[in-house]
Every structure is written in structure tokens, then in C-alpha cells.
Amino acid sequence: MHKKIIAAAVSVVALSAANVDEFAPLSTPKGITIQSLGKYAGYGMDQESAALSGRGQTAYADARGMTLYSYAKDTSGKPTCVADCAKEWLPALALPNAEPVGKWSLVTRADGSKQWALGGKPLYTYVKDADPGSVGGNNPKRYGRGAQIGERGARLAKIADDVPLPADWKAALHYPAGLEGIPADFAVRDVQDAGGLTLLNDRNWTLYVFTGEAGQEAAACKAPCPWRAMTAPQLAAAKGDFVPVDRTDGIRQWTYKGLGLYTYAGDLAAGDANGRGVHPGWNVAFLARNFMPAGITFQESHRIGRVLANAEGKTLYRRDSYIFQSGSGHGQRRGVLIRAAVGRDIGAEPRCVKECEKWHPFLAPDDAVAQGDWSVYTRADGKKQWAYIGYALWTYDGDTKPGDIMAEDDWHNFISLTARTDSVVDIGTQYNAVAALYWAAMPP
């Protein structure tokens, strides 16, 4: 239901803070994760530059990272894949005390168990999927392990074509998101600096809404106001939650769920979300927010932009791998591709050779469960450690204030894996060059 539009020189309408969750629900409930599919899982570490590949295609998955699927014959909202069908397509069962979130609901199976449904479609996993990032039994590992020598290498080996999904089955994609019901003036993207599926204008700039108390928007936008109304064409018509309104200052503005849409002057490039956190009343125009554990903050670093941090503002780091053929832009904003498969291979053992006492695992509560981009590793001492997009997270004693990244691209603990004989480390893909581990700040 649309909220009443209030024409004003600056704003349209505002939500109370208590209704922000209603405006932008979480992308996933507890026990449901988001996984990069196929080559985007990161086994082929040097196939594309980080600047171009990004996260690519992502799907919803269970807590183990196994891709979720919907069945075309489930037309009534109830699961019909039973008996022999259910031997290959296993119901995505919910955790005890699970609760619906956004488009996620629970359906009851004949045996009384609760199964997740997305948009009314019951979800399943496929027994032929062996690893996170698999689709229809096609394992993402085939993109690595020597299957393809990089662009700087001597040759390219052909990767076998995908085996098509069985008829009537479809992967439950998180991104690219479906654009049904969205006018042509808009796009949807998983904006990492924002932290969710985000509305963009037709130039791919992040959009924002005012979600503070009604009547306070003008006070939150003092001249020179950095929030610029997204104009709508004069002949634009309402479509679903998107409604153009005529303001008292003569601007025709797009609204979403009754909220005026704006760009932010501080965003300097497509994909920026620098308006996030600038003012408590202004928020990213999410379709759905990605889960963040309690105590996670976003901090601005002096060199590489936004980074994840703990409640005290201390930067969170990952242990990552390096190969000379990767073509990555170390030291640049998002210059290194986040490769979930590599993070999982490295796991929660930092493999330090010195100064390891300065690094501390970012621990998770004992009852923590995987959700969204976040997973949980159980350490050798039995404690749980948070991982983000596959990478275990750490803090560094050398950082003393929020935004510090003193260990960014830290090669003091550089480990040449090919030179070590005391252990074998699987970093996703073997190449004819030196592979190594180093420390890097974790972007959102």
C-alpha cells in the first residue's frame, strides 16, 4: 500500500525509523546464504581482471553453500517434488524457530517439516551439486586447476559446455535480479558498498530515500543540499511501487513505495554508495538489505575506500592468495577480486611465519549460523570465527583508530606456497608461477 505523497519543495514523504525494515527487508533469513556461481566462485583466479568481473552471478544457497532451485510444477505454493523426485531434489529445510523474511516464507511438507519458499515457490537443493557455486551438477572447480592458463599464459584450454539443468528446474538467483515491475528508468544491482540489492538510475548511480521522521527532511538537507531528486519524464506513468509525482518546486520526481528517490553528490562513480551513513535519516534505496552480523560497521579508509570493521571501528582483514598472473591492482580500490573459493580453501588458519600474535580472529557467537554473505568457521580450539564471502576475518593490533589499514597488502607475512615443503595448501588453482599468501583489508 502506498503512503500518502506529500508534495514539497525538497521532499516527498518519509518513513518512521521503525518502518525501515518493512521498506527494505533482509535478502535472506538465517541459514540461507548467497553464493557466487560458476567461474565467479574464483577457481580460475586469472581469467578476468577484478575490475571487470566483480561478483558476476550469485544464487541463494543453503547454509552449506549448495545452490537452491525452484520447480516449475510447484504452481500451488506447495511442494510437489516428492517420492523419487525428492531423492535427487532435496527440500531446503528451515532451521528450528525459523521466521519468514521479506519474500521468504515457510511451507509445511507432508511429514510436518518446514521448507523454505521464495516468492511462493518452494526451494530445493540438487544432489549432483558437489561444491558451493555448482549449478545443475556443473562444478565450478572445472574453471581452475589447470583447466585454463591465464591471459598472460601460453595457451587457453577449452572448458566443457555446461550440462543443462533438468527440465522444469531453475536456480534461485540473487543477482542479476529480476526487473519485473520496474520502469525502464531504473536498474538493480548488488552494490557492495551499499550492502544490498540497490536501485540505480539509468546511469547506474546509486539511489537514496529519506527514511527519517516525517517533516524532518528539509532540516536534513541544508544548502548546498547534496541530495538531488531523480527526475521523471513528463509522460512517465506509475508502475507498481514506482510513482512519479509533481513537487511544489516544479520538479517531477520518481518515488518508490511513497518515498522520493535521490542521487548523492558525493558519489563519484557508478557503484559508489558514499551517501550511506552520512545522515541517519538518509538511506540507500534497497530492494533488499544484505545481512550483517551485530557489531559490523563500515569505515572509510584513506586509500582504498570503504572497508568492513568491528564495533570499535577496527578494520577487518582477510588472508588472501597471490599469483603473478592474476593481473590484479593491489593497492587500488577493489583492485583485487574477492574469490569465495580461495577464501574457503585458506580457511581459518592464517599460516603466519612471524608476528602472528598481532592477528586476532574475528569471533562469532557460539550460536551463530550462516546467513547471506556470512558463514561460520569452527576453529581448532572450538571457537567460531566469522567469514565473509568465504574469507575468515581478522583484526590487526597495528590499527589504532577507525579507518586504519596499516596491514593492507602486508607482505611481511608473505608465504611462498610453492617453496614450502612442510604443508600443501590448496588455493583453488595451480599455475606455473609462485603462489603466496598475504593480508588485505576486506571491502564490503
C-alpha positions, 0 to 999 in steps of 0.5 A: 500500500502506498503512503500518502505523497506529500508534495514539497519543495525538497521532499516527498514523504518519509518513513518512521525509523521503525518502518525501515525494515518493512521498506527494505527487508533482509535478502535472506533469513538465517541459514540461507546464504548467497553464493557466487556461481560458476567461474565467479566462485574464483577457481580460475583466479586469472581469467578476468581482471577484478575490475571487470568481473566483480561478483558476476552471478550469485544464487541463494544457497543453503547454509552449506553453500549448495545452490537452491532451485525452484520447480516449475510444477510447484504452481500451488505454493506447495511442494510437489517434488516428492517420492523419487523426485525428492531423492535427487531434489532435496527440500531446503529445510528451515532451521528450528524457530525459523521466521519468514523474511521479506519474500521468504516464507515457510511451507509445511511438507507432508511429514510436518517439516518446514521448507523454505519458499521464495516468492511462493515457490518452494526451494530445493537443493540438487544432489549432483551439486558437489561444491558451493557455486555448482549449478545443475551438477556443473562444478565450478572447480572445472574453471581452475586447476589447470583447466585454463592458463591465464591471459598472460599464459601460453595457451587457453584450454577449452572448458566443457559446455555446461550440462543443462539443468533438468527440465522444469528446474531453475536456480534461485538467483540473487543477482542479476535480479529480476526487473519485473515491475520496474520502469525502464528508468531504473536498474538493480544491482548488488552494490557492495558498498551499499550492502544490498540489492540497490536501485540505480538510475539509468546511469547506474548511480546509486539511489537514496530515500529519506527514511527519517521522521516525517517533516524532518527532511528539509532540516536534513538537507541544508544548502548546498543540499547534496541530495538531488531528486531523480527526475521523471519524464513528463509522460512517465506513468506509475508502475507498481511501487514506482510513482512519479509525482509533481513537487511544489518546486516544479520538479517531477520526481520518481518515488518508490513505495511513497518515498522520493528517490535521490542521487548523492553528490558525493558519489563519484562513480557508478557503484559508489554508495558514499551517501550511506551513513552520512545522515541517519535519516538518509538511506540507500534505496534497497530492494533488499538489505544484505545481512550483517552480523551485530557489531559490523560497521563500515569505515572509510579508509584513506586509500582504498575506500570503504572497508568492513570493521568491528564495533570499535571501528577496527578494520577487518582483514582477510588472508588472501592468495597471490599469483603473478598472473592474476593481473590484479591492482593491489593497492587500488580500490577493489583492485583485487577480486574477492574469490569465495573459493580461495577464501574457503580453501585458506580457511581459518588458519592464517599460516603466519611465519612471524608476528602472528600474535598481532592477528586476532580472529574475528569471533562469532557467537557460539550460536551463530549460523550462516546467513547471506554473505556470512558463514561460520568457521569452527576453529581448532580450539572450538571457537567460531570465527566469522567469514565473509564471502568465504574469507575468515576475518581478522583484526590487526593490533597495528590499527589504532583508530577507525579507518586504519589499514596499516596491514593492507597488502602486508607482505611481511607475512608473505608465504611462498606456497610453492617453496614450502615443503612442510604443508600443501595448501590448496588455493583453488588453482595451480599455475606455473608461477609462485603462489603466496599468501598475504593480508588485505583489508576486506571491502564490503 
